[in-house]
């Protein structure tokens, strides 16, 4: 897998602005990832991810984060479960069983 694009199209015409995220130029691309549950020692994948890949380093708080879109869940038949109790939000990803 690899690059899918670097420019925006609006109504089929090339837009003047570059593909940006958080003010940083990006490439649209695809890659495979593996999910790991270190407590259970389980690894699943590969799972396809279509994403924006930054062309430069980002601040550490952003660089160490993975932001997954809804297409990741749909493309890979993965369920996202969130819980908002106790003033915070927690959650997990659930994959279909064998």
URGIKA-V876891 format. One record per run of one state. SS is the DSSP state (H for helix, E for strand, - for the rest). FROM is the first residue (numbers start at 1). TO is the last residue. Records with the same first field share a line. If there is no record, write none. Layout:
# URGIKA-V876891
SS = FROM-TO ; FROM-TO
This chain:
# URGIKA-V876891
- = 1-2 ; 6-6 ; 11-12 ; 19-19 ; 22-23 ; 38-41 ; 55-59 ; 64-69 ; 76-77 ; 84-84 ; 88-89 ; 96-98
E = 3-5 ; 7-10 ; 13-18 ; 20-21 ; 24-37 ; 42-54 ; 78-83 ; 90-95
H = 60-63 ; 70-75 ; 85-87
